[in-house]
Amino acid sequence: MRMIGQDSLKTRRTLTVDGKTYHYFSLPEAAKSIGDVSRLPYSLKVLLENVLRYENGSSYTVEDAKSVAGWLPSGHSEKEVPFRPARILLQDFTGVPAVVDLAAMRDGIIKLGGDPRKVNPLLPVDLVIDHSVMVDVSGTPTALKQNVDIEFERNGERYEFLRWGQSAFDNFRVVPPGTGICHQVNLEYLAQVVWTAQDTGDTFVYPDSCYGTDSHTTMVNGLGVLGWGVGGIEAEAAMLGQPIAMLIPDVIGFKLTGKLREGVTATDLVLTVTQMLRKKGVVGKFVEFFGAGLDDLPLADRATIGNMAPEYGATCGFFPVDAMTIGYLRLSGRDEHRVKLVEEYAKAQGMWRDSASPDPVFTDTLELDMGTVEPSMAGPKRPQDRVALASAATSFAKDLAAGAMGVPGDQASKRVAIEGANYDLGHGDVVIAAITSCTNTSNPYVMIAAGLVARKARAKGLTPKPWVKTSLAPGSQVVTEYYESSGLQADLDAIGFQTVGYGCTTCIGNSGPLPDPIVDAIENEKLVVAGVLSGNRNFEGRVHANVRANYLASPPLVVAYALAGTVTKDLTKEPIGNGSDGQPVYLKDIWPTQQEVNDTVHDCVTRGMFLDKYGDVFKGPAQWQAIRVDADSDTYRWNSGSTYVQNPPYFEGMTAELTPVQSVHGARILAELADSITTDHISPAGNIRKTSPAGEYLLEHQVRQNDFNSYGARRGNHEVMMRGTFANIRIKNEMVPGTEGGVSKHYPSGEVAPIYNVAMRYKAEGVPLVVFGGKEYGTGSSRDWAAKGTFLLGVKAVIAESFERIHRSNLVGMGVLPLVFMNGQDRKSLNIKGDEQIDILGLEDLKPRQTLEFVIRRADGTVDRTQVMSRIDTADEVEYYKNGGILHYVLRGMAKAA
């Protein structure tokens, strides 16, 4: 793919580092034509450079560059610009279906008369296998080996498919299982801060930027790399050369001053930042951090804050390149020439931040003195619901007494004897304590702190309560290296925090099973038990189906709560337990000083560890190397008997020419949903229940229940995934009051059944479907299956009060129409009950953000007419929708080019 455009503004310049010459497109030179950009937010400078580099007079224009520069006076823009990232990052849950789609496109282009080898990533793509390991075994020295063995046994079909993809596609690398979570591998190894590529014989240098198929791709923002999560659908289009048009975002400046107090961690800081930004309202906006507080804020802390951008709702949480960036690049083993290039390029482009740099101009700002941050957790259901550690116990008790946890308040003190054990279990008892990969495991300060808490607790004779399932899932093998070097791994092992795997575990729902007697007590006695985890997601039903209350906490607090065994204790005042000498032990007795943490990090986290662990990163364990690869075929030889990987039906019946879009008539309602419906509610995730449509499908295909694996692992099989769409155990369809779980009602029969069954019945009857929602529809991870499943169920439109950015885009990418209510209306004011029929008129001449006529035909024969707005926001999105989706659009273009 061409790297350079026509350079109408004549901004191309050269930069020489260590005698090597690089070509780049100069922002200071562009400013001579388009206006001063010196105080443009650093994140928008990356967008501007992207336009200058690709400017070709058509898809990228000089006017686009002027639009970005023209953002400055008002700090707001209604203009859109194209953006093409330097590279793509996939994790395997979302990566497998992306590669499945590419394989299906190769089949599809053959049917349209094209060359399958044209379907090939045009941008560098890295897929990190990190979401498949589950905590089946924990609390034993052999946990890691056993979980890895189980992982390979479960996922053999998927891994064979990925090995084929690695050999079949250009520009596609696979980081094998057991390496670490994609975000930490990205931060520690894959990201370069500035990227280089050859074009027309010259070497070009430009900002590293990244689309990732996981919303927490934003962790790399802490390194000065602009990147954010997109759906697999958008990622596929980008890797196939499609620029994604985006409205130039508002940029909210977050000023950091001061320093954290003794005893306060980066996790406490990020939970405070998350709460502040969620309250501010930054959905769909960039957040950029500035202020004197950055001068001493470690790169690891920045990455922790960047990781949580989806939780505060922003597209990204960006930190400019500065001396901290350079120091981290050296520490993490980056090539010294590249480190120098990063600094020289950033300075040449006006992208370098130091204490003398003027503050950028922002749309709006907010400020935090880090000295005011206090120890915190977030929960029990949402990451933005921060609660001070000192108030956590009373907050839980208040929610429980008010009936907010789903049990009568007068049963708050209930305790249940556990069969075969010498303990009982009650509300608020911690059954899962997990230092789980993602937000915190790339931060050696909080990880070392957890190890030091373990060391001090071990010395006091404390052990976790017997009902607590403990686990440690480092984000990379580097963490294990510095744990071993410091001797802290032995202390963690001694109190039950043995390493269970390298990858995303508890936070994604891969927490594994709880003991049957504990599950029986929870289910039979309706106990509200708790999980405490160091991740970023604690939505209902996500961590574990039986754990209703989940709290995000720093790794050292995870250890502390494992020892305490309950969230009903105030750990700031009450003893965690009694030591081996019979004396009470308090949190302050085992909490390390910041100096202890800093000294251990300084002594034990070294550049050599990174060089060693990433020296042969693509080789993988013996099980990976032994996988058979069908390397000779351009197209995948689909196995009809596979329950993991199947050829999806997206391109069935597709023709080279477009079929005109038509209005929707006589649609029935599949679901009527409340506010804050997340992609966790919509997209299949977690365990597959035996009695669910997906479970029944697997049983019909001779899969034993023990081998069901998770929905995430089966994302390459549309038959499983469409059966699990809207099937979350906590979702509530207002069409069927008093029920919980994925059920709907068929009309006119009135029969209640699983949503999948109702949808298939309507499909057989030739009836289109719609879904109603409330505010922030689709909040959560960038799950393409939330859109793919919606499409495969026959849903033509989703009508909501507002949409989360990624999910809205993914719906359009699958040819599903996102609509928002107008004039203050919503599903309740329109008295939607579920038995209506819906018409959506005016689609034949669709334009961006078009107002459409919305007709409600009620069961009593009355008809109401109102208006809704299409959230197909850009001209490119209109074309995607007309083609039936973004992949159809790309495929038709490839076939014509052939």
N, C-alpha and C positions, 0 to 999 in steps of 0.2 A: 504494500500500500504506500502511495506517495506520502512523503513526510512534509513536503513544502508546496505552497501555493504560488501565486504570481507576484506576491510582495509589491502590491501597488503603492504602498507608502514608503517603499525603499528603506526598510528597517533592518535588513540583514547585515550583521556585523560578525567579526571574528573575535575569539577569545583564546589566548594561548596560556596553557598551564603545563609546566614541566616540559616545555618545548613542543607540546602537542597542540595543534590548532583545531578549534571547534567553531562551527558556525551557529549563530543564534539570531533570534528576532528581538530587537532591542526595544524595550518599553520606553526608555528615555528618548530614543529617536522617534518613536511613534508619537510621543507627547508633542513634538514640534508641529504635528499635523492635526492631532485630535484633541489637544488640550492637556493641561497638567494632570498627571496621574500619580504624583508623588505621595499624596495622602489617600489614595484609593486603598481600601482594605486589602491586605496581603492576599487573601483568598480570591478576591476579584481580579487581582493582577494575574493570577494563574489562568482565569477564564480569558482575560484579555490576550495573554500570550498565545493561548490556544487558537484564538481567532486570527491573530497576525500570522501564525505559522501556516495555517491551512487556508488562508484567504484566497479564494479562487473566482470571485465575482458572481458566484451562484449560491452554493450552499453556505459559504462563508464570505462575507462581504465587508468592505470598508465601513459601511453603515453599521454593521454589527460591532465593529471596534469602537466606533463613535458612541454607540449606545452604552457600551460598558464604561467608557470614559465619562459620558454624560450623566452617569449615575451620581457623580460626586456632589453637585450642588444640593440635591434634594435628599440623597440617601435612599432613594426609592425609584423603581423603574417599572413600567408596564411593558417593556420591550422583552423580546426573547432572543436568545443567541444559541447557536449550536455548540456542543461540547463533545469532544472525543478524547477519552482518557488515554494515558500512555499504555495501560495494561489492564488486565482483568484478573480478579482473584475469586476463586470458587472454593467453597467447602463442599464436602462430598454429598451431604443431604440435598443441597441445591445443585451441586455440580453434576451428579449422576443424571438427573432429568435434563439438564442442559446438554449433556453429551448425547443422551437419548434423542433429543430434538434434532441435534446436528446429524446424527445417524439417520433419523427419519427424513430429514431434508435431503440427504444424499439419495435415498430411495425416491423421494418426491421429485427431484429435479430430473431423474432418469425418465419418469413418466411424462414430464413436460418436454423431453427431448434434449436435456442439458447434460453437462459433464459433471459427474459426482465429485470430482476433485476440485471443482469450483467452490464447493461447500467446505470451507476451511477457515480457521481463525486467521484474521489478518492482523490482529494485535497479539502481543504475547499474553498467554493464558497460563496461570498456575492454579492447579487444583490440589488442595491439601486435604487428605483423608483424615478427618479429625472428629467427625460427629457419629461414628459408628460404634465406638467402644462404649460398653455399658458397665455399670458397677454391679455385676452379678456376684462378684466375690469381693469382700472387703474385710479389713481388720485382721489379715493374716499375712505372713511374709511372702506367700506365693500368690497374692492377689493379682499382681501385675501379669505374671505369666499365665495364670488361669484366664483372666479376662481377655488377654491377647489371643490365646488359643480359641476361646469361644467366639471372639470377633471374627477371626478368619474362617471358622467353621460356618458361622451364620451368613457371612457376606461373600462367600466364594464366587457366586454368580456375578455380583456387582463388581468385585475386584477383577475378575476375568474381563468384564466389559470395559473397565477403565484401562486395563493394560492394553486391550485392543485399541482404544481411543488414543492412547499415548503413542502407539506406533502408526496409526492411520492418519492422524491430523498433524499438520505442521503447526509450529508456534504453540505447542501444547505440552506442558510438563505436569507430572503428577508427583507430589510429595507423598511418600508412602505412609501407611499407618504407623503409629508409634513415634512420630516425630514431634508433634505438638499441635496446638490449636492454630488455625490459619492466621488469626490476628497477631499472635505472638511471633509466629514464623515470619509473617510479613514485616513486623516491627524490627525483629532481630536480624533478618537475612534478606528477604525478597526486596524490600523497599530500598531505593537508592537516593531518594530526595531530589536528585536531578537524573534524568534518563538520557541515554545517548542512543543514536541509531544512524545507520548509513543511508544516504540517499544521493543519487547521481554522483557517486564517488566521493562525496564529502561526509564528514561526521558532524551531526547536529546534536546540540545539547538543549534540553528543555526541561521544564518542571516535571518531576515524577507525579503522576496522578493515577487514580485507581477507581474502578468500579468493582464492587464486591458483592457476591450473592449472599451476603450475611449483613444484617443492618449494622453490626458492630465493626464493620470495616473502618469506621471512623476512628478506631484506636490509632491508626497510623497518622491521623491529623496531628497527634502530639509530636510527631517527627517532622512536621512541616510539609507533609504530603497531603494534597487535597484529594480526598476520596470519600465515598459514602456508599451505603448499601442500595442496591437496585434489585429488582426481581430478576430471576433467571431469564425471563423473557427479554428485558432490556439488555442484560449482559450479553445474551446471544446476538442481539442486533448489533451491539457495539463491537463485539469481536468479529462480526461479519462486515464491518466497515461503515455502519450507519451512525452518523452523528446524532446525538439525542438533543433535540431542541428543548431549552429550559428558559423559563422566565428568569431574568436577572434577579436574583433574590435580594430581599432586604438582608442587611448584615447587622446583627446585634452585637455591639461591643461589650465584652464583659471585663471590667477592670479589676485586676487582682492586686491587692496591696498587703503589706505585712507578711508575717510568717505564722505557721501553725504552732500552737502551744505544745508544751510537753504533754505526752500522753494522747495526742490527737493524731490520727492517721490520714493518709491520702484518701482512704475510703470514706472517712467522715467528711472530708472536703468535698468529694464528688457527690455524696448524697445531699449535701447542702446546696451545691451548685445546681444539682438536678431539680431540687424542690424550688429554688429561686427561678430557674428558667422555665419550668413548667408553669409556675404561677404567672410569669411574665407573658408567656404565650409566644413560642418561637417555632411553631409547626410550619414546615416548609421554608424556613429561613436559615441562613448561615449564622453561626455564632463564632466570633473571633475574640480571642483572649489577648489582653494588652495590660500595660501597667507595670509599675516597679516590682510587683510581686513575682513577675516572670524571671527577674534577674537571678534568683536563687531557687526557682522551682525546678526540681529534678525532672529530667525527661520522662522517667517512669511515672511520676505523678501526672504529668501532662497527658501521657498516653491513657492513664486511668480515667481522667476527665473526658478525653476524646472518645473513649470507648462508650461512654454513657450517653452520647448524643441522641440515640433513639429514645432513651428514657426521658430526656428533657424535650424531645420532640423536634429537634433541629435536624436539618439535612447534614450538617457537620459541626464539629467543635474544634476550630482550627487554631494552631499555634504557629507563629512565623518561625523561620529559620534564624537561629542565633548561635551564640557560643555553646549553649547547652546541647544543641543539636549536633554540633561538631564533636563535642566531647563524647556523646553517646555513640556516634558513628565509629569513632576510634575504639571505644571500649568494646563494641559489639563485633569488631573484627572486619570492618569494611576496608577495602583497598585504600591505601594512603593517597594514591593519586585521585581516586574518586572523592575522598574527603576534601582534598584541596580544591577540586573542581566545584564541589558544592558551595564552598565558601566564596570562591571567586565569581562564580556565576550569580549567586544570590546578591552579592554586592554590586555587580555590573548592572543587574536588572532592577535595583531598588527594592529587592525582596529580603534584605538583611535587616534584622531588628537588633538594636542595642539600646543602652540607656539614653543615648543621645537622639534616638529616632523620634520624630514627631508622631504624635498619636494619629492614627488614621481617622477619617471622617466616617461615622457610622449612622445607620438609620435611627438607632436609639442605643442607649447604654444602660448598664446597671453595674453596681460595684459591690465587692466583698472584701472586707478586711479579714484575712485568713486567721488573724489572731482571735477572732470571735467564734470560730468553728468549735463545736463541742462533739464529744463522742456520740455517735448516732447509729441507728439502724433504719431500715425502711421496710414497711409492711403494715398489715399482714398479707396484702393482696396486690399492691402496686409499687413500682420502684420509686415513684415520686412522693410517696407518703412517708416522708422522713419522720422519725420519732427519736427524741433524745434518749440516749441509753438510760438515763435516770428515770425516764417516764415510760419505758417500754413495758414493764410489768403492769403498771396501772392502766396503760392504754389497752393492753390485751384484756385485762379484767373488765374494763368498761365495755369493750365491744362484746365480750362474752355475755355479760349481764344484760346488755341491751338486746340480745338475740341476734346480733349482727353476724354471728358465726354459724347460724343455722341450727342452733340448739336452744331450748328454753333457758332463760337466764337463771332460773331457780335451781338448775342442775350444775352450776359452775364448779361445785366442790366434788363432783362425782369422781370416784376412783374405782378401777376395775382390776381384779386379780387376773394375772396372765397365766394361762394354763401351762403347767410344766416349769414355771419360773418362780423365783422367790421374791418377786416384786409385783407391784401393781402399777397401773397407768391411769393418768388423769388428763383433763383438759390442760393444754399448754405444755405438756411434756414434749421435749425435743426427741424426735425419732430419727431425724436425719441431720447430721452436722457435716457439711461438705466444703472443703477448700477446693473449689471447682474452677476449671479453666475458664478464663475470659478476662473479666475486668481487672482482677487483681494479680493474677499469677505472672504477669510480665513485670510486676513491680517488686524488685528485690527487698525494698524497705519493709513492706507489709508482710512479705513471705518470710523474711528473716525474723520479723517480730513474732509471727506465729510459731516459728521454731523455738524462739527464746521463751515464749510462754510455755510451750511444751516442756522445755528443759527445766524451768523453774517449778512447773507443776509436778514433773517427775521427781524432782528432788524433795518436794513436799509430800510425796506419796499419793498424789491425787490420780484417779483414773476416771475415764468416762463412765457415765451411768450405763448399766447393762442393756437398756432399751434403745440406746443411741447407735445408729448406724453411722460410723465415721468413715471418711474417705478423703484422700488427697489426690488430685488430678493436676499435676503441674502442666503449665502451658507450653513448656518445651523441656528438652533434656538438659538444658543449661541450668534450670532450677535444681534438678537432682544433683548436678555437678557441684553447685555451691552449697547445697544442703550436706552433701557428703564431705566436702572440703572443710566445712565448719563443724562437722560432727552433729549437726542438728537433726539429720535424718534418723539417727539412732534414737533421739529423744522423741521425735514424732512417732516413730515405730512403736516405742514403748507405751504410748498412750492411744494406740489404735489408728493413727493416721499414716498407715502404710500407703505407698503409691499404688493406685488402682489402674492407672492408664494415663496416656498422654493424649488428651483430647477433650472435647466438650461433653460433660457428663451430666451432673445434676441439673444444671441451669437449663438444659434443653429437654429435660425429662428422662434422660438416660440414667436415672438414679438407681435402677435395678430394684429387685424385690425386697420387701420387708419380711421378717419372719411371719409365718402363717398365724401363730397365736396372737401376735400384735395386730395383724390385719383383721383377724376375727373380732378382737376386742373393739377396734375402731369402728368396724362396720356394724356389729351387733349392738353396741352401746352408744353409737353416734358420738364418738369422742372427737374433739377438735384438737388434734395433735399438731406439732409445729416442726418446721424445717428451718435451719439457719444455714445460709450458704453465702459464699463470697462472690456470687455472680451478679447478674444485672436484671434477671427476669424472675418475678415471683407471682405471675398471674395465676388465677384460680385454675387448678387442674394441671398445671404445667410441670411442676417439680415431681409430684407423685399424686396419683389419683386419690390416695387415702389421706393426704396431708393438706388440710384446709388453710392453715396459717403458715405463711412462709416469710422469713425475714432476710433481707440482704444485710450483710455485715462484713467487717474487715476480717481477714484470715485469723488474726489473733483472737478476735471475739468469737469466731467459729469454734476455736479450740476451747475457749472459756465456757461457752454454752454447752459443748459436749460434756465438759466436766460437771457443770451445774445440772444438766439434764432437763431443764425447764425454762420457759420464758416468763414464768410467774414470779421469779425472784428479781429483786432490784440488785443487780450486780455491783452497783456503785455503793451499796450500803450493807447488803446481806452477804454472809459467807458463801463462797462457791461450794464448799464442803469441808470436811475435816481431814487434816493430814494424817500421816502415819503415826504421828505422836498424839493424835486425838484432839489437837487444837484446831480451831476454825481457821480456814485460809480464805483471804479476801482477794478480790481482783487486783488490788494495788500490790499485794504480796508477790504476784507472779507476773506483773506487767513490766516489760523492759523499759529502760530509759531510752530516749532518742540517741544518746551518745553510744549506748551499747549496740543499738541497731546500726548506727552509722559506722562504727568501728568494724563490726562484723561484715557489713557490705564492702567496706573499703579493703578489708583483708582477704575476703573470700570470693568476690565476684571479679573475675579477671578476663582480659581479652583472649587469653589462650583457651578458655572454656568455650567461647563462641567459635573460635577457629576450629577447635577439635570437633564439636558437635555438629557444625554445619559443613565440615570438610567434604563429606560424601553424602549429602543430604538426600539425594535421589535414589540411593541404592536400596535402602529399606531392609527390613528383617528377612531372615531366611524364608519365611512363609511367603513373603511378597515375591522374592526372587524365583521361587519355585512355581509360580502361577504360569500355566500354559497360555501362550499368546498366538492368536491367529493373525499373523502380521502381514499376510499377502493380499488381503481383501480390502478394496476401497469401501465396500459396503459391509455392514454388519450382518452376520448370519444369525438372524433372530431364532431363538428357541421357543417354540410355541408352548412348551411345557414349563417355562420359567415362571415363577411367581414373583421374581424381582425385577426383571427387565423385559418390557414388551414394546412393540412398535405402536406408538400412539396414533389415534385416528385423525389427527388434526388436518392432514392433507388429503384425506379420502374424498374423491370426487372433485378435487380442485382442478380448475381449468386455467389455461393461460390468460384468458380474458376475464374481466370482472363481471360479476352479476350485480346489477344495480341494487343499492340499499333500499329497503322498503320500510315503511312505518310498521309499528307493532300493533296488532289487533287481537283483542280477546285473550290477553295474557292472564294467567292465574297467579296467585301469590303463593310462593313456596315457603317463605318465612317472613315474619315481622319481628324485628329485633330492636333492642333498646340501645342506649348510649354506650360508647366505649367497647363495642364489639371488636375484639382483636383478631389478628390473623391466627392466634392460638385457638380461638373459637371456630374460625372458618376452616382453616387448613388442618388436615389430619396430622396429629402429633402424638407422641407418647406411645403407650402400650395399645395393642389391638385387643379388644374384648372378644371373647368367644361368641357371645350372643349378638354382636354387631354384624351389619351386612358384610363388612370386610372380613370379620372372623369366619362367618359362614362361607364366604367365598374361598378362604384358605383351607377350611376343613373339606370343602367339596373338591379341592385340588390336592387332597391327601397330605396337607401340612399339619403336623401335630401342634397342639397349642403351645407346647414348650419351644417350638421353632417359629412361632409367629414373628419374632423380632419386633421392631417398632415401625410405625408409619414412616418415620424419617428414612429408615433403611430401605423401605419399599417404594420410595418416590419414583423409581424408574418403571413402575407398573401402574398404569392409569386405572386398571380395573380395581386395584386395591384403593387407590387414592380417591377416586370419585365416590366410592362407597363410604369413605371416611370424611368427606367434606360436610361441614356443618354438624359433625357427629360428636363434638366435644361434650363430655359428660356434664358440664356446667352451663351449657348454652340454654337459653330459655326462649322458646318461640311463643310470642304473645298470642298467636293464633290458637294455641292449645294451652290455656291457662292451667296453672297448677302442675305443670310437667317440667322436668329438667332433663336435658339431653336432646340429641338431634332427632326430634319428631316433628311431623307436620300433619296437616289435615287435607285430604283430597276432596275436591268439590266437583260436581254437586253431591257426591255420595256421602260426604261427611266422615269418612273413615279415617282413623288416626293410624299412622305407620311411620317407620323411620323415613327421614327426609329422602334418602336415596330411593327407597321403594316408591314413595309418592312421586318423585321426579320422573322415574322410569315409567310409571303409569301414565303420567301426563305426556311423556314423549311418545308412547305408543298411541296415544289419542291425538297426537299432532298439535298439542296445546303448548304455546310458549309460556315462559315463566318470568316473574320478577321477584325481587327481594326488597323489603323495606328495612331501613335502619335509622339510627338516631345520629347523635353527634360523634365525630371522630371515628367513623366507620373504617375498620381495617387497620387500627393502630397495632403496632407490634413489629415482629420480624418481617424481613423482606421475602416473604414466602410466595413463590410463584404459584404453588398449588392452591393457594387461597383464590387465585384468579382462574387457574386451569380447571380446578374442580367445579367452580361456579359455572364456567362455560360448558363443561361436559355434562352437567346436570340439566342443561337446557335453559339456563337463565339468560335472558336477553338484556336485562337492565337491572341495576341496583339504584334505588332511590333513597337518599339519606340526607341528613341535615348538613353534614360535612364529611370529608374523606381524609384519611391519612395519605401523604404524598405518594409513597411507593405503591400502595395497594390501588390507588386510583389509576396510576400509570399502568400497572399490571392488568387491570381490568380492560383498559383500552387496548393493551397489547394482545389480549385474547379475543378481541371483538365483542366485549361486553360493555354496554353503555352505562357510564356513571352519571347519575342525575342528582341535582340538589334541589330541595324545595325553595320556593321564593316567597317573598312578601310575608315572612314570619310564620309560614305554615310548617306543619310537620305531620307525621302519620297520625298523631292523636287529634290535632285540630281538624284534620280531614276525616276523622272517625273511621279509620281503616280497621276493619275487623278480621279480614282474611278471606271472606267469601265473595269479594268483589272481582270483577273482571276489568282489566286495564288496557287502555289504548294509549300509545305514544305516537303522536302525529308530527310530521314535518321533517322526517329523517331523509327524505329524498334529496334535499338540497342542504345538506349539513355543513355548517361552518363552525369555527372555534367558538366555544362558550355560547352556543345558540340557545335562544329561548324556544321551547317546544310546547305544544299543546298536550295536556295530560287529562285524559278522560277516565272517570271512575264510574263504572256501571255496577250499581248495587244490586243485591239479591232481590230487593223489593221492586225492582224495575226502574227506580229513579236514576238519573244521570247527573253527575257533577263534572264541571269542566274547570280546570285551573291551568297554571303554567309551571313548568320546571325548567331549570337551566342545565344544559349539557356541560359536563366537566371534561369534554374533549377539548383541551386547552389550546392546542397549537395546530397549524396547518398540516404539519407532518402527522400528527395524531389523527387528523381527519382522514388522511390517506391510509394510515394503518387500519382504521376502522372500516373504511370502504373495502379494503382488501380482505377483511375477515380476521385481521390480526397482523402484528408486526412481522412474524415469521413468513406469513403468506406474501406480504409485501416484498420482503427481501428475496424470497424464492422466485417470485415472478420476475423480479429484476435480473437475477442471475440467469434464469432460463432464457430471457430475451437477449442478454449479453452474449450468450453462447451462439 
